[in-house]
Amino acid sequence: MSKIKIVARDSLPNIPWQDKKEGTNHTPIWRYEHNPIIDRNPLENVARIFNSAVVAYKDAFIGVFRGEQVNGVPYIYLGYSKDGIKWDFEKEKVHFIDEQGKEFEPHYAYDPRLVKVEEAYYLIWCTDFYGAAIGLAKTTDFKTFVRLENPFIPFNRNAVLFPRRINGNYILLSRPSDSGHTPFGDIFLSESPDMTYWGKHRHVMGRGQSWWESVKIGGGAAPIETSVGWLLFYHGVSGTCNGFVYSIGGAILDIDNPSKVIYRCENFLLTPEEWYEERGFVNNVVFPCATLTDSDTGRIAIYYGAADSYVGLAFTTVDEVVSYIMKHSVVTDNDLEIGIR
Ligand code: BMA
């Protein structure tokens, strides 16, 4: 079979990378050996950074980081890196203005995603809109962040944009929820012609297929366009006597109709095994929020939050991970939309 490829995006020869060591893992994803890349107390007034998203920017890297302030309230901080591994952070939180130029400050902001669509970068996070909801902002220079109107009513979380329009519309995945530690959740898709009005809502994937993701699932990193479909890394949650366990899963969505699941891996791709994933503020969490990709080599670097305390980095190649997902794929009625056959 010919190799699976990342569909033409930018080359990224300086992608953070480490070759796989044989026998390190059951699955096609391997961890950076010097994880965690961001340790506790990374910044004055910030006790932990985790669940954060990065992009390549001007021959280096920039990212939006979930910083848990010492008063316990999460907010978003900007970070810069030359190699994608060692990060320097802004001391000040990200400031938002609204579309009229007036200051806008959410009560809290967490689990940011960052996606370049056309010439702008979109920051998507969990915000307080009378309960957990989706926050959306736009920047072109990482200096001015223009907060856009609430895309959805509450409650919702884990929103992530596709990196390009499909059939003329912007596409956003989200996970409708309650405002607490939601004991349910499927991934849905919405479309917009202008990033303001969202509709054509579709169900993408349901929870409950495999035990490791039987409680809820949620979008992780922005989908990656490959020669066989959109590669989605997401999180799946299982319930145990000691609480939730968050793992990373993988699925392939149809290129032109991404509400359709083509392949879905019945095995997790990464599950908490290392000390920094198993033990922290919240034990047993690996939570993907971003990837970097190099279309020349097919390399993928995955950034994930670990135990709500650290940032971890893991690697794979598009050919290896997509082949694994295809080989272990089980698509069930749970991945079909009610009424659509
Ligand atoms: C989810 C989110 C994540 C967090 C996870 C585990 O509900 O709040 O930010 O990593 O729980 O605590």
Residues whose N, C-alpha, C, O or C-beta is under 5 A from the ligand:
A	BS01	BMA	D111 V282 V285 F287 D308
